[in-house]
Amino acid sequence: MNLGDILKTVGSGLIQTLLPGTGSVIVAGINHFLDDDNQLPENATGEQAQLAIDSLPPEQRASVLNKEYDVKIEQIKQSYSALNTMLEANSKSTHTTRPKIAYQAFQVIAFSTIAVIASWCFAVVSANVDMIEKIESSWLFVLGVITPLVTVLHAYFGVLRDETKDRFNAAQGHKVDPVSGLIKKLFK
């Protein structure tokens, strides 16, 4: 990835923080082209680096901005480290109540669906017209019975998806506010 793209990505953030491992190499590479009076500090931001590069003559500026850095490999390593941390924490988690509730809700929905379809099939095969009519007219009842469970399952998997995203953000060092996040999810 060339330096121009890296600086656009970093923006006003600290290069060292956002690009651990390669941030110091990038700052040193920019400082190589700058005179002693304009050297960047070790904790330079992307904007400071861009201003320093803009002060260079056009030939040097082009050569600095087009310099390639091995940032993608470091990003992959950091991503792997964050994912590994998250998976380790998840494997040690003792939260089993919600998955059990979701599994049992799924079992009730599956049983209800199979029972209605099996009854309907039996009525069709045995040519029991009264039973077929009763089954067909009871769809509101069946829907009323399984709708709360379907809603619980849908909400569970939605919260699980958001919870995983929050854990991944926390593992990468992004700030996650659990209280306001929970309130937003409740009223969403």
Steps between C-alpha positions, in 0.01 A plus 500: 500500500652835407553775756240732346225242553627422850486866604147534360396198707672619819371860473526682833585182692843419638700304244672298774168398658308421184789319331683318780831359392519697174410847632855570619640382165268737315591798722872418459453476121338843487762648735771376263382758244449785750767733631583499871272795578187334357540145636180326605464384861465126566130550586415691179148502359410436140421870454841605635668255263297632207593862583868406524483320165320796341795722598737288287591584139268329245751228396571395859130524589410261217773257597395502868128461429558214255728308737347161577471372857410153615201619700255236379705217648514678836126570484435130436720408798318749722163376377604140569616596848170675575297209365711251696445699821126513436479125430697416814266715710198344330626145567531576873156659518254331733189662349273210410151620592420699185617226262288245690194726485553554128548128440185409693300770321620354170393152613148625583474677163624191317264270690203732437577524131552126462183424699284728282649367175478136616136548604418664168677220307312236701169675431576522128608136473199377698270738304360648822348825370384622843849463644655682201258791545571520874876500441474764229282722720735471798799668332444815709522293818823330389642834390409651836671217684830505311533875423640592844757223472598605148537858628720382786719299261527789256593742777749252649690461175491876437641571847755223456619656174530846663666354808762329284563826316539681835743237627704524182511881528603473865772249413637743241510776759199699379292656776176311559248649743294205627232706679404734215542213253255289699251787523521558123442130435197492729329794333609418144 
